[in-house]
Amino acid sequence: MDWGWGALLSCAIFGLAHAFGYSEGAFSLDLMYMAMTAIPSLIAVWLRLRTGSLLLPILLHNFGNSIGLFV
């Protein structure tokens, strides 16, 4: 099971893309939001490598997107 730099880099970029914001003429960076997106993406990569299937990472992603609707 080889992660490679591509998996780690894509998770970091995914987190950064969600953490950057622009409002009222100023940029912002929310490190907590970066962690809340980058860490689950690392878990999704691990699930994909561990199971060889995309089913669990897709379910994890859908759960993460919809949990706020139910809480």
MITI-327144 format. One record per residue: residue in three letters; x, y, z of N, C-alpha, C, CB in turn. Coordinates in steps of 0.1 Angstrom, whole numbers, padded with zeros to 4 digits, always signed. Atoms other than C-alpha are relative to their C-alpha. Glycine has a CB too. Example, Ala and Ser with C-alpha at 12.3 -4.5 7.8 and 13.67 -1.06 7.14 Angstrom:
ala+0009-0012+0000+0123-0045+0078+0009+0012+0000-0010+0000+0012;ser-0009-0011+0000+0137-0011+0071-0008+0011+0008+0004+0005-0014;
REM end
This chain:
met+0009-0012+0000+0000+0000+0000+0009+0012+0000-0010+0000+0012;asp-0009-0011+0001+0019+0030-0013-0008+0013-0002+0009-0002-0012;trp+0007-0013+0000+0006+0065-0006+0005+0008-0012+0001+0007+0013;gly-0006-0009+0010+0030+0084-0028-0002+0015+0003-0005-0003-0014;trp+0002-0014-0003+0034+0121-0028-0012+0006-0007+0013+0008-0006;gly+0012-0005+0007+0005+0126-0052-0012+0000+0009-0003-0008-0012;ala+0011+0001-0009-0020+0114-0026+0001+0011+0011-0001-0014+0006;leu-0002-0010-0011-0006+0136+0002-0002+0014-0006+0014-0001+0006;leu+0001-0013+0006-0003+0166-0021-0014+0004-0004+0009+0001-0012;ser+0014-0003+0004-0038+0163-0035-0009+0002+0012-0006-0011-0008;cys+0007-0003-0013-0052+0161+0001+0003+0013+0005+0003-0011+0010;ala-0004-0014-0005-0033+0192+0011-0006+0011-0009+0015+0001+0000;ile+0006-0010+0009-0045+0211-0020-0015+0000+0002+0004-0003-0015;phe+0014+0001-0003-0080+0199-0014-0004+0008+0012-0005-0014+0001;gly+0002-0008-0012-0078+0213+0021+0002+0015-0001+0009-0005+0011;leu-0003-0015+0002-0063+0246+0010-0011+0006-0008+0014+0001-0007;ala+0010-0005+0009-0089+0250-0017-0013+0004+0008-0003-0009-0011;his+0011-0002-0008-0116+0248+0009+0003+0011+0011-0005-0013+0007;ala-0004-0009-0011-0097+0270+0035+0001+0014-0005+0013-0005+0006;phe-0001-0013+0005-0092+0300+0013-0013+0007-0002+0009+0001-0013;gly+0012-0007+0002-0118+0327+0012+0003+0014-0004-0009+0000+0013;tyr-0001-0014+0004-0124+0362-0002-0013+0007+0003+0004+0001-0015;ser+0012-0007-0004-0148+0386+0014+0003+0014+0003-0007-0007+0012;glu-0002-0014-0003-0151+0424+0015+0014+0005-0003-0003+0003+0015;gly-0013-0005+0005-0119+0429-0004+0012-0006+0007+0001+0015+0002;ala-0011+0006-0007-0097+0407+0018+0000-0016-0001+0000+0004+0015;phe-0002+0015+0000-0084+0371+0016+0001-0005+0014+0012-0004-0009;ser-0002+0007-0013-0086+0347+0045+0004-0014-0002-0014+0001+0008;leu-0004+0014+0000-0073+0314+0054-0004-0006+0014+0016-0002-0002;asp+0005+0006-0012-0091+0292+0079+0006-0014+0002-0016-0001-0001;leu-0007+0012-0002-0068+0265+0091-0008-0012+0006+0012+0002+0009;met+0009+0010-0005-0095+0247+0110-0008-0007-0011-0010+0006+0011;tyr+0008+0005+0012-0116+0244+0078+0009-0009-0009-0006+0011-0008;met-0009+0008+0008-0085+0231+0060+0002-0014+0007+0014+0007-0001;ala-0002+0013-0007-0080+0204+0087-0013-0008-0002+0003+0002+0014;met+0012+0007+0001-0117+0195+0085-0003-0006-0014-0012+0009+0004;thr+0001+0006+0013-0114+0188+0048+0012-0009-0004-0002+0011-0010;ala-0011+0008+0004-0079+0175+0044+0001-0013+0008+0013+0008+0003;ile+0000+0013-0008-0081+0149+0072-0010-0010-0005-0002+0003+0015;pro+0009+0010+0006-0112+0132+0059+0004-0004-0014-0014+0006-0001;ser-0004+0004+0013-0097+0132+0024+0012-0010+0002+0005+0012-0008;leu-0011+0010-0003-0066+0114+0039-0007-0014+0004+0009+0005+0011;ile+0008+0012-0004-0091+0089+0054-0006-0007-0012-0011+0003+0010;ala+0006+0005+0012-0108+0085+0020+0011-0007-0008-0007+0011-0008;val-0011+0006+0008-0074+0078+0003+0004-0013+0007+0012+0010+0000;trp-0003+0013-0007-0066+0052+0030-0010-0011-0003+0001+0003+0015;leu+0010+0010+0003-0099+0035+0025+0001-0005-0014-0014+0007+0002;arg-0001+0004+0014-0094+0035-0013+0012-0010-0001+0002+0012-0009;leu-0012+0008+0001-0059+0020-0009-0003-0014+0007+0012+0007+0005;arg+0002+0012-0008-0070-0005+0018-0010-0010-0006-0005+0004+0014;thr+0011+0009+0005-0102-0018+0001+0001-0002-0015-0013+0006+0003;gly+0000+0001+0015-0094-0012-0036-0012+0005-0007+0004-0014-0004;ser+0013-0004+0005-0129+0002-0040-0002+0015+0002-0011-0008+0006;leu+0004-0014-0002-0142+0037-0044-0013+0002+0008-0002+0007-0014;leu+0013+0000-0007-0175+0028-0027+0001+0007+0013-0006-0013+0001;leu-0001-0005-0014-0165+0036+0009+0005+0015+0000+0010-0008+0008;pro-0003-0014+0001-0147+0069+0000-0011+0009-0005+0012+0002-0009;ile+0012-0007+0005-0178+0080-0019-0010+0002+0010-0006-0006-0013;leu+0009+0000-0011-0200+0071+0010+0004+0010+0011-0003-0014+0005;leu-0006-0009-0010-0177+0090+0034-0002+0014-0005+0015-0003+0002;his+0002-0013+0005-0178+0120+0012-0014+0005+0000+0006+0001-0015;asn+0015-0004-0001-0216+0120+0009-0004+0002+0014-0008-0011-0007;phe+0004-0001-0014-0219+0115+0046+0005+0014+0006+0006-0011+0009;gly-0005-0013-0004-0196+0145+0052-0007+0012-0005+0015+0001-0004;asn+0008-0011+0006-0216+0167+0029-0013+0001+0006+0000-0002-0015;ser+0014-0001-0004-0249+0158+0043-0002+0000+0016-0008-0012-0006;ile+0002+0001-0015-0243+0154+0081-0005+0013+0006+0013-0003+0006;gly+0005-0013-0005-0249+0191+0086-0015+0002-0002+0007+0011-0007;leu+0015-0001+0002-0285+0187+0073-0007-0007+0011-0003-0006-0014;phe+0007+0008-0010-0293+0162+0100+0003+0004+0014+0004-0015-0002;val-0004-0004-0014-0276+0177+0130-0006+0014+0003+0016+0001+0001;
REM end
